[in-house]
Amino acid sequence: PFGEVKSTALFAALNTPQAAELHAHLASHDILVHRFEQGSLLRVGLPGSETDWQRLSAALAAWKPA
């Protein structure tokens, strides 16, 4: 449901038609995400701790695309 994902050691880039909606959802969970206005691309910094991974995971699991 999240589209194509590519990652490096520090970031994950996600290409999805629901970029605006997912960006708003993650922001509502206090997760910083960069949304590129030119397309449907989001860039997320990868968490540094297990607690942050769990928080990101919970926010993604709670997302219900329209």
Predicted model as a PDB file, atoms N, CA, C, CB and O in Angstrom, pLDDT in the B-factor column:
MODEL        1                                                                  
ATOM      1  N   PRO A   1       0.797  -1.210   0.000  1.00 62.00           N  
ATOM      2  CA  PRO A   1       0.000   0.000   0.000  1.00 62.00           C  
ATOM      3  C   PRO A   1       0.839   1.274   0.000  1.00 62.00           C  
ATOM      4  CB  PRO A   1      -0.906  -0.001   1.183  1.00 62.00           C  
ATOM      5  O   PRO A   1       0.303   2.357  -0.234  1.00 62.00           O  
ATOM      6  N   PHE A   2       2.157   1.167   0.260  1.00 71.00           N  
ATOM      7  CA  PHE A   2       2.981   2.363   0.385  1.00 71.00           C  
ATOM      8  C   PHE A   2       3.699   2.734  -0.903  1.00 71.00           C  
ATOM      9  CB  PHE A   2       3.987   2.170   1.474  1.00 71.00           C  
ATOM     10  O   PHE A   2       4.339   3.784  -0.947  1.00 71.00           O  
ATOM     11  N   GLY A   3       3.626   1.942  -1.929  1.00 76.00           N  
ATOM     12  CA  GLY A   3       4.303   2.257  -3.173  1.00 76.00           C  
ATOM     13  C   GLY A   3       5.734   1.768  -3.180  1.00 76.00           C  
ATOM     14  O   GLY A   3       6.116   0.923  -2.370  1.00 76.00           O  
ATOM     15  N   GLU A   4       6.518   2.297  -4.087  1.00 80.00           N  
ATOM     16  CA  GLU A   4       7.913   1.899  -4.250  1.00 80.00           C  
ATOM     17  C   GLU A   4       8.780   2.567  -3.183  1.00 80.00           C  
ATOM     18  CB  GLU A   4       8.420   2.261  -5.662  1.00 80.00           C  
ATOM     19  O   GLU A   4       8.687   3.776  -2.967  1.00 80.00           O  
ATOM     20  N   VAL A   5       9.632   1.766  -2.512  1.00 87.00           N  
ATOM     21  CA  VAL A   5      10.498   2.273  -1.456  1.00 87.00           C  
ATOM     22  C   VAL A   5      11.951   1.977  -1.820  1.00 87.00           C  
ATOM     23  CB  VAL A   5      10.130   1.644  -0.081  1.00 87.00           C  
ATOM     24  O   VAL A   5      12.292   0.855  -2.194  1.00 87.00           O  
ATOM     25  N   LYS A   6      12.796   2.989  -1.708  1.00 89.00           N  
ATOM     26  CA  LYS A   6      14.247   2.829  -1.882  1.00 89.00           C  
ATOM     27  C   LYS A   6      14.897   3.444  -0.656  1.00 89.00           C  
ATOM     28  CB  LYS A   6      14.772   3.509  -3.224  1.00 89.00           C  
ATOM     29  O   LYS A   6      14.415   4.449  -0.134  1.00 89.00           O  
ATOM     30  N   SER A   7      15.992   2.847  -0.191  1.00 89.00           N  
ATOM     31  CA  SER A   7      16.589   3.387   1.029  1.00 89.00           C  
ATOM     32  C   SER A   7      18.110   3.395   0.979  1.00 89.00           C  
ATOM     33  CB  SER A   7      16.126   2.591   2.225  1.00 89.00           C  
ATOM     34  O   SER A   7      18.743   2.669   0.212  1.00 89.00           O  
ATOM     35  N   THR A   8      18.663   4.245   1.827  1.00 90.00           N  
ATOM     36  CA  THR A   8      20.090   4.314   2.088  1.00 90.00           C  
ATOM     37  C   THR A   8      20.253   4.051   3.585  1.00 90.00           C  
ATOM     38  CB  THR A   8      20.713   5.715   1.653  1.00 90.00           C  
ATOM     39  O   THR A   8      19.297   3.652   4.251  1.00 90.00           O  
ATOM     40  N   ALA A   9      21.436   4.266   4.106  1.00 90.00           N  
ATOM     41  CA  ALA A   9      21.664   4.058   5.538  1.00 90.00           C  
ATOM     42  C   ALA A   9      20.918   5.080   6.395  1.00 90.00           C  
ATOM     43  CB  ALA A   9      23.154   4.123   5.842  1.00 90.00           C  
ATOM     44  O   ALA A   9      20.628   4.812   7.560  1.00 90.00           O  
ATOM     45  N   LEU A  10      20.606   6.247   5.831  1.00 92.00           N  
ATOM     46  CA  LEU A  10      20.002   7.318   6.621  1.00 92.00           C  
ATOM     47  C   LEU A  10      18.562   7.656   6.257  1.00 92.00           C  
ATOM     48  CB  LEU A  10      20.821   8.534   6.486  1.00 92.00           C  
ATOM     49  O   LEU A  10      17.814   8.154   7.099  1.00 92.00           O  
ATOM     50  N   PHE A  11      18.163   7.394   5.017  1.00 93.00           N  
ATOM     51  CA  PHE A  11      16.853   7.818   4.534  1.00 93.00           C  
ATOM     52  C   PHE A  11      16.152   6.708   3.769  1.00 93.00           C  
ATOM     53  CB  PHE A  11      16.989   9.046   3.653  1.00 93.00           C  
ATOM     54  O   PHE A  11      16.785   5.797   3.236  1.00 93.00           O  
ATOM     55  N   ALA A  12      14.841   6.807   3.730  1.00 93.00           N  
ATOM     56  CA  ALA A  12      14.031   5.987   2.836  1.00 93.00           C  
ATOM     57  C   ALA A  12      13.229   6.942   1.967  1.00 93.00           C  
ATOM     58  CB  ALA A  12      13.093   4.998   3.633  1.00 93.00           C  
ATOM     59  O   ALA A  12      12.661   7.916   2.461  1.00 93.00           O  
ATOM     60  N   ALA A  13      13.184   6.663   0.686  1.00 93.00           N  
ATOM     61  CA  ALA A  13      12.388   7.451  -0.256  1.00 93.00           C  
ATOM     62  C   ALA A  13      11.220   6.587  -0.703  1.00 93.00           C  
ATOM     63  CB  ALA A  13      13.247   7.932  -1.486  1.00 93.00           C  
ATOM     64  O   ALA A  13      11.381   5.419  -1.058  1.00 93.00           O  
ATOM     65  N   LEU A  14      10.058   7.188  -0.677  1.00 91.00           N  
ATOM     66  CA  LEU A  14       8.829   6.480  -0.977  1.00 91.00           C  
ATOM     67  C   LEU A  14       8.100   7.207  -2.094  1.00 91.00           C  
ATOM     68  CB  LEU A  14       7.938   6.357   0.280  1.00 91.00           C  
ATOM     69  O   LEU A  14       7.822   8.402  -1.993  1.00 91.00           O  
ATOM     70  N   ASN A  15       7.794   6.484  -3.154  1.00 91.00           N  
ATOM     71  CA  ASN A  15       7.071   7.054  -4.283  1.00 91.00           C  
ATOM     72  C   ASN A  15       5.663   6.489  -4.258  1.00 91.00           C  
ATOM     73  CB  ASN A  15       7.785   6.747  -5.645  1.00 91.00           C  
ATOM     74  O   ASN A  15       5.466   5.304  -4.525  1.00 91.00           O  
ATOM     75  N   THR A  16       4.682   7.323  -3.941  1.00 89.00           N  
ATOM     76  CA  THR A  16       3.301   6.871  -3.815  1.00 89.00           C  
ATOM     77  C   THR A  16       2.334   7.942  -4.287  1.00 89.00           C  
ATOM     78  CB  THR A  16       2.994   6.487  -2.373  1.00 89.00           C  
ATOM     79  O   THR A  16       2.571   9.127  -4.053  1.00 89.00           O  
ATOM     80  N   PRO A  17       1.251   7.555  -4.944  1.00 89.00           N  
ATOM     81  CA  PRO A  17       0.258   8.539  -5.354  1.00 89.00           C  
ATOM     82  C   PRO A  17      -0.425   9.223  -4.165  1.00 89.00           C  
ATOM     83  CB  PRO A  17      -0.783   7.877  -6.225  1.00 89.00           C  
ATOM     84  O   PRO A  17      -1.003  10.298  -4.323  1.00 89.00           O  
ATOM     85  N   GLN A  18      -0.363   8.614  -2.986  1.00 89.00           N  
ATOM     86  CA  GLN A  18      -0.975   9.191  -1.787  1.00 89.00           C  
ATOM     87  C   GLN A  18       0.034   9.955  -0.938  1.00 89.00           C  
ATOM     88  CB  GLN A  18      -1.620   8.098  -0.953  1.00 89.00           C  
ATOM     89  O   GLN A  18      -0.114  10.023   0.283  1.00 89.00           O  
ATOM     90  N   ALA A  19       1.049  10.526  -1.560  1.00 90.00           N  
ATOM     91  CA  ALA A  19       2.117  11.207  -0.826  1.00 90.00           C  
ATOM     92  C   ALA A  19       1.581  12.313   0.087  1.00 90.00           C  
ATOM     93  CB  ALA A  19       3.126  11.792  -1.804  1.00 90.00           C  
ATOM     94  O   ALA A  19       2.003  12.419   1.238  1.00 90.00           O  
ATOM     95  N   ALA A  20       0.670  13.123  -0.406  1.00 91.00           N  
ATOM     96  CA  ALA A  20       0.144  14.229   0.402  1.00 91.00           C  
ATOM     97  C   ALA A  20      -0.592  13.712   1.632  1.00 91.00           C  
ATOM     98  CB  ALA A  20      -0.793  15.106  -0.438  1.00 91.00           C  
ATOM     99  O   ALA A  20      -0.409  14.232   2.733  1.00 91.00           O  
ATOM    100  N   GLU A  21      -1.418  12.697   1.449  1.00 92.00           N  
ATOM    101  CA  GLU A  21      -2.183  12.141   2.561  1.00 92.00           C  
ATOM    102  C   GLU A  21      -1.282  11.463   3.582  1.00 92.00           C  
ATOM    103  CB  GLU A  21      -3.212  11.153   2.046  1.00 92.00           C  
ATOM    104  O   GLU A  21      -1.461  11.637   4.787  1.00 92.00           O  
ATOM    105  N   LEU A  22      -0.304  10.680   3.095  1.00 93.00           N  
ATOM    106  CA  LEU A  22       0.612   9.999   4.013  1.00 93.00           C  
ATOM    107  C   LEU A  22       1.480  11.006   4.751  1.00 93.00           C  
ATOM    108  CB  LEU A  22       1.494   8.997   3.252  1.00 93.00           C  
ATOM    109  O   LEU A  22       1.756  10.833   5.939  1.00 93.00           O  
ATOM    110  N   HIS A  23       1.910  12.048   4.065  1.00 93.00           N  
ATOM    111  CA  HIS A  23       2.696  13.105   4.696  1.00 93.00           C  
ATOM    112  C   HIS A  23       1.911  13.729   5.853  1.00 93.00           C  
ATOM    113  CB  HIS A  23       3.085  14.186   3.660  1.00 93.00           C  
ATOM    114  O   HIS A  23       2.449  13.903   6.946  1.00 93.00           O  
ATOM    115  N   ALA A  24       0.646  14.065   5.615  1.00 94.00           N  
ATOM    116  CA  ALA A  24      -0.198  14.658   6.654  1.00 94.00           C  
ATOM    117  C   ALA A  24      -0.414  13.690   7.816  1.00 94.00           C  
ATOM    118  CB  ALA A  24      -1.548  15.078   6.065  1.00 94.00           C  
ATOM    119  O   ALA A  24      -0.399  14.094   8.979  1.00 94.00           O  
ATOM    120  N   HIS A  25      -0.614  12.422   7.499  1.00 95.00           N  
ATOM    121  CA  HIS A  25      -0.824  11.415   8.545  1.00 95.00           C  
ATOM    122  C   HIS A  25       0.414  11.291   9.440  1.00 95.00           C  
ATOM    123  CB  HIS A  25      -1.162  10.045   7.914  1.00 95.00           C  
ATOM    124  O   HIS A  25       0.304  11.307  10.666  1.00 95.00           O  
ATOM    125  N   LEU A  26       1.585  11.170   8.820  1.00 94.00           N  
ATOM    126  CA  LEU A  26       2.812  11.034   9.616  1.00 94.00           C  
ATOM    127  C   LEU A  26       3.074  12.299  10.423  1.00 94.00           C  
ATOM    128  CB  LEU A  26       4.017  10.729   8.705  1.00 94.00           C  
ATOM    129  O   LEU A  26       3.512  12.216  11.571  1.00 94.00           O  
ATOM    130  N   ALA A  27       2.818  13.451   9.851  1.00 93.00           N  
ATOM    131  CA  ALA A  27       2.991  14.709  10.590  1.00 93.00           C  
ATOM    132  C   ALA A  27       2.070  14.755  11.801  1.00 93.00           C  
ATOM    133  CB  ALA A  27       2.721  15.917   9.675  1.00 93.00           C  
ATOM    134  O   ALA A  27       2.454  15.281  12.846  1.00 93.00           O  
ATOM    135  N   SER A  28       0.868  14.218  11.679  1.00 95.00           N  
ATOM    136  CA  SER A  28      -0.060  14.201  12.812  1.00 95.00           C  
ATOM    137  C   SER A  28       0.419  13.283  13.927  1.00 95.00           C  
ATOM    138  CB  SER A  28      -1.442  13.769  12.352  1.00 95.00           C  
ATOM    139  O   SER A  28      -0.063  13.363  15.057  1.00 95.00           O  
ATOM    140  N   HIS A  29       1.376  12.406  13.603  1.00 95.00           N  
ATOM    141  CA  HIS A  29       1.993  11.529  14.601  1.00 95.00           C  
ATOM    142  C   HIS A  29       3.383  12.036  15.001  1.00 95.00           C  
ATOM    143  CB  HIS A  29       2.091  10.092  14.058  1.00 95.00           C  
ATOM    144  O   HIS A  29       4.185  11.295  15.571  1.00 95.00           O  
ATOM    145  N   ASP A  30       3.655  13.306  14.694  1.00 93.00           N  
ATOM    146  CA  ASP A  30       4.937  13.947  15.029  1.00 93.00           C  
ATOM    147  C   ASP A  30       6.141  13.248  14.394  1.00 93.00           C  
ATOM    148  CB  ASP A  30       5.114  13.981  16.535  1.00 93.00           C  
ATOM    149  O   ASP A  30       7.209  13.160  15.000  1.00 93.00           O  
ATOM    150  N   ILE A  31       5.957  12.756  13.180  1.00 93.00           N  
ATOM    151  CA  ILE A  31       7.053  12.149  12.427  1.00 93.00           C  
ATOM    152  C   ILE A  31       7.372  13.086  11.274  1.00 93.00           C  
ATOM    153  CB  ILE A  31       6.683  10.700  11.912  1.00 93.00           C  
ATOM    154  O   ILE A  31       6.522  13.367  10.430  1.00 93.00           O  
ATOM    155  N   LEU A  32       8.610  13.564  11.251  1.00 90.00           N  
ATOM    156  CA  LEU A  32       9.029  14.519  10.221  1.00 90.00           C  
ATOM    157  C   LEU A  32       9.325  13.793   8.920  1.00 90.00           C  
ATOM    158  CB  LEU A  32      10.266  15.313  10.682  1.00 90.00           C  
ATOM    159  O   LEU A  32      10.084  12.825   8.880  1.00 90.00           O  
ATOM    160  N   VAL A  33       8.706  14.287   7.865  1.00 94.00           N  
ATOM    161  CA  VAL A  33       8.849  13.710   6.532  1.00 94.00           C  
ATOM    162  C   VAL A  33       8.967  14.868   5.554  1.00 94.00           C  
ATOM    163  CB  VAL A  33       7.637  12.768   6.169  1.00 94.00           C  
ATOM    164  O   VAL A  33       8.261  15.869   5.678  1.00 94.00           O  
ATOM    165  N   HIS A  34       9.866  14.729   4.576  1.00 94.00           N  
ATOM    166  CA  HIS A  34       9.983  15.759   3.538  1.00 94.00           C  
ATOM    167  C   HIS A  34       9.150  15.315   2.344  1.00 94.00           C  
ATOM    168  CB  HIS A  34      11.484  15.999   3.125  1.00 94.00           C  
ATOM    169  O   HIS A  34       9.332  14.216   1.820  1.00 94.00           O  
ATOM    170  N   ARG A  35       8.239  16.177   1.923  1.00 94.00           N  
ATOM    171  CA  ARG A  35       7.432  15.900   0.734  1.00 94.00           C  
ATOM    172  C   ARG A  35       7.915  16.775  -0.400  1.00 94.00           C  
ATOM    173  CB  ARG A  35       5.925  16.138   1.006  1.00 94.00           C  
ATOM    174  O   ARG A  35       7.987  17.997  -0.268  1.00 94.00           O  
ATOM    175  N   PHE A  36       8.243  16.151  -1.508  1.00 91.00           N  
ATOM    176  CA  PHE A  36       8.680  16.868  -2.696  1.00 91.00           C  
ATOM    177  C   PHE A  36       7.457  17.275  -3.500  1.00 91.00           C  
ATOM    178  CB  PHE A  36       9.644  16.003  -3.552  1.00 91.00           C  
ATOM    179  O   PHE A  36       6.660  16.422  -3.889  1.00 91.00           O  
ATOM    180  N   GLU A  37       7.302  18.550  -3.750  1.00 81.00           N  
ATOM    181  CA  GLU A  37       6.125  19.082  -4.432  1.00 81.00           C  
ATOM    182  C   GLU A  37       6.043  18.668  -5.902  1.00 81.00           C  
ATOM    183  CB  GLU A  37       6.122  20.583  -4.333  1.00 81.00           C  
ATOM    184  O   GLU A  37       4.948  18.630  -6.463  1.00 81.00           O  
ATOM    185  N   GLN A  38       7.169  18.359  -6.533  1.00 79.00           N  
ATOM    186  CA  GLN A  38       7.171  18.055  -7.966  1.00 79.00           C  
ATOM    187  C   GLN A  38       6.481  16.735  -8.297  1.00 79.00           C  
ATOM    188  CB  GLN A  38       8.590  18.018  -8.477  1.00 79.00           C  
ATOM    189  O   GLN A  38       6.090  16.524  -9.444  1.00 79.00           O  
ATOM    190  N   GLY A  39       6.326  15.862  -7.342  1.00 75.00           N  
ATOM    191  CA  GLY A  39       5.739  14.561  -7.653  1.00 75.00           C  
ATOM    192  C   GLY A  39       5.155  13.912  -6.428  1.00 75.00           C  
ATOM    193  O   GLY A  39       4.674  14.572  -5.507  1.00 75.00           O  
ATOM    194  N   SER A  40       5.211  12.628  -6.445  1.00 89.00           N  
ATOM    195  CA  SER A  40       4.597  11.860  -5.370  1.00 89.00           C  
ATOM    196  C   SER A  40       5.675  11.204  -4.500  1.00 89.00           C  
ATOM    197  CB  SER A  40       3.645  10.792  -5.947  1.00 89.00           C  
ATOM    198  O   SER A  40       5.568  10.032  -4.139  1.00 89.00           O  
ATOM    199  N   LEU A  41       6.705  11.973  -4.174  1.00 92.00           N  
ATOM    200  CA  LEU A  41       7.854  11.442  -3.453  1.00 92.00           C  
ATOM    201  C   LEU A  41       7.917  11.981  -2.031  1.00 92.00           C  
ATOM    202  CB  LEU A  41       9.140  11.774  -4.192  1.00 92.00           C  
ATOM    203  O   LEU A  41       7.752  13.178  -1.793  1.00 92.00           O  
ATOM    204  N   LEU A  42       8.162  11.060  -1.079  1.00 94.00           N  
ATOM    205  CA  LEU A  42       8.405  11.411   0.319  1.00 94.00           C  
ATOM    206  C   LEU A  42       9.784  10.904   0.703  1.00 94.00           C  
ATOM    207  CB  LEU A  42       7.307  10.816   1.259  1.00 94.00           C  
ATOM    208  O   LEU A  42      10.232   9.870   0.209  1.00 94.00           O  
ATOM    209  N   ARG A  43      10.453  11.632   1.582  1.00 94.00           N  
ATOM    210  CA  ARG A  43      11.735  11.165   2.123  1.00 94.00           C  
ATOM    211  C   ARG A  43      11.627  11.162   3.646  1.00 94.00           C  
ATOM    212  CB  ARG A  43      12.935  12.071   1.639  1.00 94.00           C  
ATOM    213  O   ARG A  43      11.283  12.173   4.258  1.00 94.00           O  
ATOM    214  N   VAL A  44      11.924  10.022   4.240  1.00 93.00           N  
ATOM    215  CA  VAL A  44      11.828   9.839   5.680  1.00 93.00           C  
ATOM    216  C   VAL A  44      13.213   9.523   6.212  1.00 93.00           C  
ATOM    217  CB  VAL A  44      10.816   8.715   6.046  1.00 93.00           C  
ATOM    218  O   VAL A  44      13.901   8.647   5.687  1.00 93.00           O  
ATOM    219  N   GLY A  45      13.623  10.237   7.256  1.00 91.00           N  
ATOM    220  CA  GLY A  45      14.861   9.892   7.934  1.00 91.00           C  
ATOM    221  C   GLY A  45      14.641   8.615   8.731  1.00 91.00           C  
ATOM    222  O   GLY A  45      13.639   8.486   9.434  1.00 91.00           O  
ATOM    223  N   LEU A  46      15.572   7.667   8.625  1.00 92.00           N  
ATOM    224  CA  LEU A  46      15.406   6.409   9.343  1.00 92.00           C  
ATOM    225  C   LEU A  46      15.666   6.613  10.833  1.00 92.00           C  
ATOM    226  CB  LEU A  46      16.349   5.331   8.774  1.00 92.00           C  
ATOM    227  O   LEU A  46      16.601   7.320  11.208  1.00 92.00           O  
ATOM    228  N   PRO A  47      14.851   6.002  11.675  1.00 92.00           N  
ATOM    229  CA  PRO A  47      14.972   6.179  13.116  1.00 92.00           C  
ATOM    230  C   PRO A  47      16.326   5.699  13.651  1.00 92.00           C  
ATOM    231  CB  PRO A  47      13.851   5.440  13.819  1.00 92.00           C  
ATOM    232  O   PRO A  47      16.961   4.803  13.095  1.00 92.00           O  
ATOM    233  N   GLY A  48      16.733   6.330  14.744  1.00 92.00           N  
ATOM    234  CA  GLY A  48      18.018   5.990  15.350  1.00 92.00           C  
ATOM    235  C   GLY A  48      17.921   5.050  16.530  1.00 92.00           C  
ATOM    236  O   GLY A  48      18.932   4.516  16.985  1.00 92.00           O  
ATOM    237  N   SER A  49      16.705   4.838  17.034  1.00 95.00           N  
ATOM    238  CA  SER A  49      16.553   3.968  18.210  1.00 95.00           C  
ATOM    239  C   SER A  49      15.387   3.012  18.000  1.00 95.00           C  
ATOM    240  CB  SER A  49      16.335   4.808  19.498  1.00 95.00           C  
ATOM    241  O   SER A  49      14.539   3.224  17.132  1.00 95.00           O  
ATOM    242  N   GLU A  50      15.358   1.970  18.797  1.00 97.00           N  
ATOM    243  CA  GLU A  50      14.271   0.996  18.718  1.00 97.00           C  
ATOM    244  C   GLU A  50      12.927   1.648  19.029  1.00 97.00           C  
ATOM    245  CB  GLU A  50      14.527  -0.168  19.680  1.00 97.00           C  
ATOM    246  O   GLU A  50      11.919   1.328  18.401  1.00 97.00           O  
ATOM    247  N   THR A  51      12.914   2.558  19.995  1.00 96.00           N  
ATOM    248  CA  THR A  51      11.683   3.263  20.348  1.00 96.00           C  
ATOM    249  C   THR A  51      11.163   4.060  19.165  1.00 96.00           C  
ATOM    250  CB  THR A  51      11.915   4.189  21.546  1.00 96.00           C  
ATOM    251  O   THR A  51       9.961   4.060  18.899  1.00 96.00           O  
ATOM    252  N   ASP A  52      12.056   4.741  18.449  1.00 94.00           N  
ATOM    253  CA  ASP A  52      11.644   5.524  17.276  1.00 94.00           C  
ATOM    254  C   ASP A  52      11.165   4.626  16.141  1.00 94.00           C  
ATOM    255  CB  ASP A  52      12.799   6.398  16.791  1.00 94.00           C  
ATOM    256  O   ASP A  52      10.230   4.983  15.423  1.00 94.00           O  
ATOM    257  N   TRP A  53      11.802   3.456  15.970  1.00 94.00           N  
ATOM    258  CA  TRP A  53      11.325   2.507  14.959  1.00 94.00           C  
ATOM    259  C   TRP A  53       9.908   2.050  15.290  1.00 94.00           C  
ATOM    260  CB  TRP A  53      12.272   1.289  14.863  1.00 94.00           C  
ATOM    261  O   TRP A  53       9.064   1.942  14.400  1.00 94.00           O  
ATOM    262  N   GLN A  54       9.647   1.783  16.563  1.00 96.00           N  
ATOM    263  CA  GLN A  54       8.317   1.342  16.980  1.00 96.00           C  
ATOM    264  C   GLN A  54       7.275   2.433  16.734  1.00 96.00           C  
ATOM    265  CB  GLN A  54       8.326   0.946  18.462  1.00 96.00           C  
ATOM    266  O   GLN A  54       6.156   2.143  16.312  1.00 96.00           O  
ATOM    267  N   ARG A  55       7.644   3.677  16.997  1.00 95.00           N  
ATOM    268  CA  ARG A  55       6.739   4.808  16.778  1.00 95.00           C  
ATOM    269  C   ARG A  55       6.417   4.966  15.292  1.00 95.00           C  
ATOM    270  CB  ARG A  55       7.358   6.108  17.329  1.00 95.00           C  
ATOM    271  O   ARG A  55       5.259   5.165  14.924  1.00 95.00           O  
ATOM    272  N   LEU A  56       7.441   4.878  14.438  1.00 94.00           N  
ATOM    273  CA  LEU A  56       7.227   4.950  12.991  1.00 94.00           C  
ATOM    274  C   LEU A  56       6.367   3.784  12.524  1.00 94.00           C  
ATOM    275  CB  LEU A  56       8.573   4.954  12.239  1.00 94.00           C  
ATOM    276  O   LEU A  56       5.438   3.965  11.736  1.00 94.00           O  
ATOM    277  N   SER A  57       6.675   2.605  13.005  1.00 94.00           N  
ATOM    278  CA  SER A  57       5.914   1.414  12.633  1.00 94.00           C  
ATOM    279  C   SER A  57       4.444   1.544  13.016  1.00 94.00           C  
ATOM    280  CB  SER A  57       6.514   0.179  13.293  1.00 94.00           C  
ATOM    281  O   SER A  57       3.559   1.198  12.232  1.00 94.00           O  
ATOM    282  N   ALA A  58       4.189   2.039  14.213  1.00 96.00           N  
ATOM    283  CA  ALA A  58       2.810   2.211  14.682  1.00 96.00           C  
ATOM    284  C   ALA A  58       2.071   3.237  13.830  1.00 96.00           C  
ATOM    285  CB  ALA A  58       2.792   2.640  16.158  1.00 96.00           C  
ATOM    286  O   ALA A  58       0.902   3.039  13.500  1.00 96.00           O  
ATOM    287  N   ALA A  59       2.735   4.320  13.475  1.00 95.00           N  
ATOM    288  CA  ALA A  59       2.098   5.345  12.644  1.00 95.00           C  
ATOM    289  C   ALA A  59       1.781   4.800  11.256  1.00 95.00           C  
ATOM    290  CB  ALA A  59       3.002   6.583  12.531  1.00 95.00           C  
ATOM    291  O   ALA A  59       0.710   5.079  10.716  1.00 95.00           O  
ATOM    292  N   LEU A  60       2.689   4.031  10.674  1.00 93.00           N  
ATOM    293  CA  LEU A  60       2.439   3.457   9.353  1.00 93.00           C  
ATOM    294  C   LEU A  60       1.316   2.429   9.421  1.00 93.00           C  
ATOM    295  CB  LEU A  60       3.717   2.812   8.792  1.00 93.00           C  
ATOM    296  O   LEU A  60       0.487   2.359   8.514  1.00 93.00           O  
ATOM    297  N   ALA A  61       1.280   1.636  10.481  1.00 94.00           N  
ATOM    298  CA  ALA A  61       0.224   0.625  10.632  1.00 94.00           C  
ATOM    299  C   ALA A  61      -1.146   1.281  10.805  1.00 94.00           C  
ATOM    300  CB  ALA A  61       0.525  -0.288  11.835  1.00 94.00           C  
ATOM    301  O   ALA A  61      -2.161   0.707  10.411  1.00 94.00           O  
ATOM    302  N   ALA A  62      -1.179   2.468  11.386  1.00 95.00           N  
ATOM    303  CA  ALA A  62      -2.449   3.160  11.622  1.00 95.00           C  
ATOM    304  C   ALA A  62      -2.970   3.891  10.393  1.00 95.00           C  
ATOM    305  CB  ALA A  62      -2.294   4.138  12.752  1.00 95.00           C  
ATOM    306  O   ALA A  62      -4.121   4.327  10.378  1.00 95.00           O  
ATOM    307  N   TRP A  63      -2.139   4.032   9.361  1.00 93.00           N  
ATOM    308  CA  TRP A  63      -2.549   4.788   8.165  1.00 93.00           C  
ATOM    309  C   TRP A  63      -3.526   3.968   7.337  1.00 93.00           C  
ATOM    310  CB  TRP A  63      -1.317   5.177   7.308  1.00 93.00           C  
ATOM    311  O   TRP A  63      -3.267   2.812   7.005  1.00 93.00           O  
ATOM    312  N   LYS A  64      -4.638   4.582   7.016  1.00 90.00           N  
ATOM    313  CA  LYS A  64      -5.658   3.962   6.158  1.00 90.00           C  
ATOM    314  C   LYS A  64      -5.838   4.839   4.923  1.00 90.00           C  
ATOM    315  CB  LYS A  64      -7.024   3.780   6.924  1.00 90.00           C  
ATOM    316  O   LYS A  64      -6.512   5.867   4.984  1.00 90.00           O  
ATOM    317  N   PRO A  65      -5.235   4.433   3.795  1.00 83.00           N  
ATOM    318  CA  PRO A  65      -5.365   5.262   2.594  1.00 83.00           C  
ATOM    319  C   PRO A  65      -6.810   5.351   2.117  1.00 83.00           C  
ATOM    320  CB  PRO A  65      -4.488   4.711   1.479  1.00 83.00           C  
ATOM    321  O   PRO A  65      -7.602   4.423   2.281  1.00 83.00           O  
ATOM    322  N   ALA A  66      -7.122   6.486   1.526  1.00 76.00           N  
ATOM    323  CA  ALA A  66      -8.498   6.721   1.036  1.00 76.00           C  
ATOM    324  C   ALA A  66      -8.774   5.925  -0.220  1.00 76.00           C  
ATOM    325  CB  ALA A  66      -8.732   8.213   0.761  1.00 76.00           C  
ATOM    326  O   ALA A  66      -9.874   5.998  -0.768  1.00 76.00           O  
TER     327      ALA A  66                                                      
ENDMDL                                                                          
END                                                                             
